[in-house]
Amino acid sequence: MEIERKFTLKKLPENLETYPCHIIEQAYLNTSPVVRIRQQDDSYYLTYKGSGLMAREEYNLPLDKPSYQHLLQKADGNVISKRRYVIPLENPQFTDDFISFSTPELVIELDIFAPPFAPLIMAEVEFPSEEMANAFLPPDWFDEDVTMNPEYHNSNMSRKIM
């Protein structure tokens, strides 16, 4: 199960270049249900995602490079390329009514999109529960919560006419 919230940003965090960065290319074989292929650095995956905006099933299967390249030729729409920075979320904040007996270790996956989607920049945070996701208070440098806006899902972006 994938449980995540998505945000646009007011500004980039300081020292962005000090965090781990991955180069991602992904394309979609189907968007309902979502069937995606992805190259992340030197790794390749086929992913199935169920329906939903904040919480949905997700299954990843490894691919080899020739299989990825073969499937890439069969993909529909835009190929999405981005740089993903992985930023530890220090001292995450939650609403007062959220009770947790341990401090969760959360990370921000900050995506800087290449053309044709540049200058789009988004941040995603994954959670172990929907309760925690709903209680999350984003850092000050986050802007709009676009979790429930389907336009910001990569599968829908892949179908945009550019």
Backbone as numpy.savetxt, mean C-alpha at the origin, in Angstrom:
# Nx Ny Nz CAx CAy CAz Cx Cy Cz
-5.41 -11.88 6.15 -6.27 -10.70 6.15 -5.37 -9.46 6.15
-5.66 -8.56 5.24 -4.96 -7.27 5.19 -5.90 -6.22 5.76
-5.41 -5.48 6.76 -6.17 -4.39 7.37 -5.26 -3.17 7.32
-5.63 -2.21 6.48 -4.76 -1.04 6.32 -5.57 0.22 6.11
-4.94 1.33 6.50 -5.50 2.65 6.21 -4.52 3.39 5.32
-5.07 4.23 4.43 -4.28 4.97 3.45 -4.49 6.46 3.64
-3.41 7.21 3.43 -3.44 8.66 3.62 -2.63 9.36 2.54
-3.10 10.54 2.15 -2.23 11.44 1.40 -1.36 12.16 2.44
-0.38 12.92 1.96 0.56 13.56 2.88 0.56 15.07 2.73
0.79 15.78 3.85 1.00 17.22 3.81 2.43 17.51 3.37
3.36 16.67 3.86 4.77 16.85 3.54 5.48 15.52 3.75
6.66 15.41 3.17 7.48 14.22 3.37 8.17 14.31 4.72
8.42 13.16 5.35 9.14 13.20 6.62 10.61 13.59 6.39
11.21 14.12 7.42 12.63 14.46 7.34 13.46 13.18 7.22
14.60 13.30 6.58 15.56 12.20 6.45 14.97 10.97 5.76
14.10 11.19 4.79 13.45 10.07 4.10 14.48 9.08 3.55
15.60 9.60 3.05 16.61 8.75 2.43 17.31 7.81 3.41
17.08 7.99 4.71 17.72 7.11 5.70 16.93 5.82 5.94
15.71 5.74 5.38 14.87 4.56 5.60 15.03 3.57 4.46
14.77 2.29 4.74 14.83 1.29 3.65 13.87 1.66 2.53
14.30 1.41 1.30 13.50 1.76 0.14 13.44 0.56 -0.80
12.26 0.31 -1.35 12.05 -0.77 -2.33 11.55 -0.15 -3.62
11.99 -0.73 -4.73 11.50 -0.33 -6.04 10.42 -1.34 -6.43
9.21 -0.84 -6.71 8.06 -1.70 -6.98 7.50 -1.40 -8.36
7.19 -2.47 -9.08 6.42 -2.38 -10.32 5.30 -3.39 -10.18
4.08 -2.98 -10.50 2.97 -3.91 -10.38 1.95 -3.66 -11.47
1.25 -4.74 -11.82 0.24 -4.67 -12.87 -0.89 -5.61 -12.47
-2.04 -5.42 -13.12 -3.25 -6.13 -12.72 -3.76 -7.01 -13.86
-3.98 -8.28 -13.53 -4.57 -9.22 -14.47 -6.08 -9.16 -14.38
-6.57 -8.73 -13.23 -8.01 -8.61 -12.99 -8.19 -7.62 -11.83
-9.30 -6.89 -11.83 -9.53 -5.94 -10.74 -10.73 -6.29 -9.86
-11.52 -7.28 -10.23 -12.64 -7.70 -9.38 -12.92 -9.19 -9.59
-12.33 -10.06 -8.78 -11.43 -9.77 -7.66 -10.07 -9.31 -8.17
-9.31 -8.71 -7.26 -7.99 -8.21 -7.63 -7.01 -9.37 -7.76
-6.40 -9.46 -8.93 -5.29 -10.39 -9.17 -4.15 -9.54 -9.71
-3.10 -9.44 -8.92 -2.00 -8.52 -9.21 -0.69 -9.29 -9.31
0.19 -8.80 -10.16 1.57 -9.28 -10.16 2.45 -8.12 -9.72
3.52 -8.45 -9.02 4.40 -7.39 -8.49 5.84 -7.84 -8.53
6.68 -6.91 -8.95 8.12 -7.06 -8.75 8.49 -6.07 -7.66
9.09 -6.57 -6.60 9.61 -5.71 -5.53 11.09 -6.02 -5.40
11.92 -5.09 -5.86 13.36 -5.29 -5.95 13.61 -6.53 -6.81
14.19 -7.57 -6.26 14.48 -8.78 -7.04 13.54 -9.93 -6.72
12.38 -9.63 -6.13 11.38 -10.65 -5.80 10.12 -10.42 -6.62
9.40 -11.51 -6.88 8.21 -11.46 -7.74 7.07 -12.20 -7.06
5.83 -11.64 -7.20 4.67 -12.20 -6.51 3.43 -12.12 -7.38
2.55 -13.07 -7.15 1.19 -13.04 -7.65 0.32 -12.87 -6.41
-0.58 -11.89 -6.41 -1.40 -11.59 -5.25 -2.87 -11.63 -5.62
-3.66 -12.25 -4.75 -5.12 -12.22 -4.84 -5.61 -11.38 -3.67
-6.50 -10.42 -3.94 -7.12 -9.63 -2.88 -8.63 -9.72 -3.02
-9.29 -9.98 -1.91 -10.74 -10.03 -1.88 -11.34 -8.63 -1.90
-12.65 -8.55 -1.75 -13.33 -7.25 -1.77 -13.16 -6.56 -0.42
-13.35 -5.26 -0.44 -13.24 -4.46 0.78 -12.32 -3.29 0.57
-12.43 -2.30 1.45 -11.59 -1.11 1.34 -10.53 -1.06 2.43
-10.92 -1.24 3.71 -9.93 -1.22 4.79 -9.46 -2.62 5.16
-10.35 -3.59 5.13 -10.02 -4.96 5.51 -10.45 -5.91 4.40
-9.53 -6.78 3.99 -9.88 -7.76 2.96 -8.86 -8.89 2.96
-9.30 -10.00 2.39 -8.41 -11.14 2.26 -7.26 -10.79 1.32
-6.09 -11.35 1.61 -4.94 -11.16 0.72 -4.08 -12.41 0.78
-3.71 -12.92 -0.40 -2.85 -14.09 -0.50 -1.74 -13.78 -1.49
-0.51 -14.01 -1.08 0.66 -13.79 -1.94 1.32 -15.12 -2.27
1.63 -15.29 -3.53 2.34 -16.48 -3.99 3.61 -16.04 -4.70
4.73 -16.72 -4.47 5.96 -16.33 -5.14 5.92 -16.68 -6.63
6.58 -15.84 -7.42 6.78 -16.08 -8.85 8.27 -16.02 -9.13
8.67 -16.57 -10.27 10.04 -16.33 -10.72 9.99 -15.24 -11.79
11.14 -14.73 -12.17 11.21 -13.61 -13.10 10.58 -13.92 -14.45
10.86 -15.10 -15.06 10.22 -15.40 -16.35 8.69 -15.45 -16.26
8.15 -15.99 -15.18 6.70 -16.03 -15.01 6.13 -14.63 -14.86
6.82 -13.79 -14.09 6.38 -12.40 -13.94 6.35 -11.70 -15.30
7.42 -11.83 -16.07 7.50 -11.16 -17.37 6.44 -11.69 -18.33
6.15 -12.98 -18.27 5.10 -13.56 -19.11 3.73 -12.98 -18.74
3.43 -12.92 -17.44 2.14 -12.40 -16.99 2.03 -10.89 -17.21
3.14 -10.18 -17.14 3.12 -8.74 -17.36 2.57 -8.39 -18.74
2.86 -9.23 -19.73 2.36 -9.01 -21.09 0.84 -9.18 -21.17
0.26 -9.88 -20.22 -1.17 -10.14 -20.22 -1.96 -9.16 -19.34
-1.25 -8.28 -18.65 -1.90 -7.35 -17.72 -2.69 -6.28 -18.48
-3.75 -5.81 -17.84 -4.60 -4.76 -18.39 -4.22 -3.41 -17.78
-4.39 -2.36 -18.53 -4.27 -1.01 -17.99 -2.85 -0.57 -17.73
-2.73 0.38 -16.79 -1.45 0.99 -16.45 -0.60 0.08 -15.58
0.67 0.04 -15.87 1.64 -0.57 -14.95 2.00 0.52 -13.95
1.97 0.17 -12.68 2.23 1.15 -11.62 3.64 0.94 -11.10
4.42 2.00 -11.10 5.78 1.98 -10.57 5.87 2.99 -9.43
6.61 2.60 -8.39 6.74 3.48 -7.24 7.95 3.09 -6.41
8.40 4.04 -5.62 9.41 3.77 -4.60 8.67 3.69 -3.27
8.97 2.66 -2.50 8.31 2.48 -1.20 9.35 2.57 -0.09
9.13 3.54 0.79 9.98 3.70 1.96 9.28 3.07 3.15
10.03 2.32 3.95 9.47 1.64 5.12 9.96 2.37 6.36
9.01 3.01 7.06 9.33 3.91 8.16 8.70 3.39 9.44
9.49 3.07 10.45 8.88 2.64 11.73 8.03 3.76 12.30
6.88 3.40 12.82 5.98 4.39 13.42 6.23 4.37 14.93
6.99 5.35 15.37 7.35 5.43 16.78 6.18 5.99 17.58
5.87 5.38 18.69 4.80 5.84 19.59 3.49 6.13 18.88
2.90 5.12 18.24 1.62 5.37 17.56 0.57 5.84 18.56
-0.30 6.72 18.07 -1.34 7.30 18.92 -2.71 6.72 18.52
-3.55 6.54 19.55 -4.88 5.97 19.34 -5.90 6.78 20.13
-7.16 6.64 19.75 -8.23 7.31 20.48 -8.25 6.82 21.92
-8.81 7.63 22.81 -8.81 7.31 24.24 -9.56 6.03 24.56
-10.53 5.66 23.75 -11.33 4.48 24.05 -10.66 3.17 23.61
-9.50 3.28 22.95 -8.80 2.07 22.51 -7.93 1.55 23.64
-8.10 0.26 23.97 -7.33 -0.37 25.04 -6.45 -1.44 24.43
-5.15 -1.33 24.70 -4.20 -2.32 24.21 -3.25 -2.65 25.35
-2.94 -3.93 25.50 -2.06 -4.35 26.59 -0.60 -4.40 26.16
-0.36 -4.09 24.90 1.02 -4.02 24.43 1.10 -2.93 23.36
2.28 -2.35 23.24 2.47 -1.31 22.24 2.69 -2.00 20.89
1.84 -1.71 19.93 1.98 -2.36 18.63 3.20 -1.83 17.88
3.84 -2.71 17.12 4.94 -2.29 16.25 4.36 -2.08 14.86
4.17 -0.83 14.51 3.58 -0.48 13.23 4.61 0.20 12.35
4.41 0.07 11.04 5.28 0.76 10.09 4.44 1.52 9.09
5.02 2.58 8.58 4.43 3.35 7.50 5.09 2.91 6.21
4.29 2.55 5.23 4.79 2.27 3.89 4.46 3.50 3.05
5.48 4.30 2.76 5.30 5.55 2.05 5.64 5.34 0.58
4.66 5.52 -0.29 4.82 5.27 -1.72 4.92 6.58 -2.48
6.00 6.73 -3.24 6.18 7.86 -4.14 6.03 7.31 -5.55
4.95 7.70 -6.22 4.59 7.14 -7.51 5.37 7.79 -8.64
5.73 6.96 -9.63 6.37 7.42 -10.86 5.27 7.79 -11.86
5.63 8.48 -12.95 4.63 8.77 -13.99 3.98 7.47 -14.46
2.73 7.47 -14.81 1.88 8.65 -15.02 1.16 9.14 -13.76
1.49 8.60 -12.59 0.77 8.97 -11.37 1.49 10.01 -10.53
2.75 10.32 -10.87 3.46 11.38 -10.16 2.67 12.68 -10.33
2.58 13.48 -9.35 3.35 13.54 -8.10 2.65 12.89 -6.90
1.79 11.90 -7.13 1.05 11.27 -6.03 2.01 10.62 -5.03
1.75 10.89 -3.77 2.49 10.28 -2.66 1.44 9.84 -1.65
1.54 8.59 -1.21 0.58 8.05 -0.23 1.31 7.28 0.85
0.70 7.21 2.00 1.21 6.40 3.11 0.16 5.38 3.51
0.61 4.17 3.77 -0.28 3.11 4.24 0.26 2.60 5.58
-0.66 2.26 6.47 -0.30 1.65 7.74 -1.16 0.40 7.88
-0.51 -0.74 8.11 -1.24 -2.00 8.32 -1.37 -2.27 9.81
-2.50 -2.90 10.16 -2.84 -3.13 11.56 -3.19 -4.60 11.79
-3.02 -5.07 13.02 -3.40 -6.46 13.34 -4.91 -6.64 13.56
-5.65 -5.53 13.74 -7.10 -5.65 13.97 -7.82 -4.43 13.41
-9.09 -4.61 13.08 -9.90 -3.48 12.62 -10.12 -2.48 13.76
-10.23 -2.99 14.98 -10.41 -2.10 16.13 -9.23 -1.13 16.24
-8.01 -1.65 16.08 -6.83 -0.80 16.16 -6.79 0.17 14.98
-7.12 -0.30 13.80 -7.13 0.56 12.61 -8.09 1.73 12.80
-9.27 1.45 13.33 -10.28 2.50 13.51 -9.89 3.49 14.61
-9.08 3.06 15.57 -8.68 3.93 16.68 -7.40 4.71 16.39
-6.74 4.41 15.31 -5.46 5.04 14.97 -5.60 6.54 14.72
-4.71 7.30 15.32 -4.64 8.74 15.09 -3.37 8.99 14.27
-3.52 9.47 13.05 -2.35 9.62 12.17 -1.41 10.72 12.63
-0.13 10.60 12.27 0.84 11.66 12.59 0.46 12.98 11.91
1.00 14.07 12.40 0.68 15.41 11.89 0.99 15.59 10.41
2.00 14.89 9.89 2.40 15.09 8.50 1.53 14.32 7.52
0.60 13.50 8.03 -0.40 12.86 7.18 -1.48 13.89 6.87
-2.15 13.71 5.73 -3.21 14.64 5.36 -4.53 13.89 5.33
-5.13 13.77 4.17 -6.46 13.18 4.05 -6.43 11.66 4.20
-7.40 11.14 4.95 -7.60 9.69 5.05 -8.38 9.26 3.81
-7.75 8.49 2.92 -8.38 8.07 1.67 -8.68 6.57 1.66
-8.70 5.98 2.83 -8.94 4.54 2.96 -10.22 4.11 2.26
-11.28 4.85 2.45 -12.59 4.47 1.91 -12.86 5.05 0.52
-11.86 5.67 -0.07 -12.00 6.23 -1.41 -11.39 5.27 -2.42
-12.22 4.56 -3.19 -11.69 3.55 -4.12 -10.74 4.12 -5.18
-10.80 5.42 -5.43 -9.91 6.02 -6.43 -8.44 5.87 -6.07
-8.15 5.70 -4.79 -6.77 5.59 -4.33 -6.28 4.15 -4.22
-7.10 3.21 -4.59 -6.64 1.81 -4.62 -5.88 1.59 -5.91
-4.72 0.99 -5.81 -3.87 0.80 -6.98 -4.58 0.05 -8.09
-5.45 -0.89 -7.75 -6.17 -1.64 -8.78 -7.05 -0.71 -9.61
-7.69 0.27 -8.98 -8.50 1.23 -9.72 -7.63 2.22 -10.49
-6.50 2.60 -9.90 -5.57 3.49 -10.59 -5.06 2.84 -11.88
-4.92 1.52 -11.86 -4.41 0.81 -13.05 -5.37 0.95 -14.23
-6.64 1.23 -13.95 -7.66 1.33 -15.01 -7.90 2.75 -15.49
-7.26 3.74 -14.84 -7.46 5.13 -15.25 -6.90 5.37 -16.64
-7.63 6.14 -17.41 -7.14 6.54 -18.73 -6.23 7.73 -18.54
-5.01 7.61 -18.98 -4.00 8.66 -18.76 -3.73 9.40 -20.07
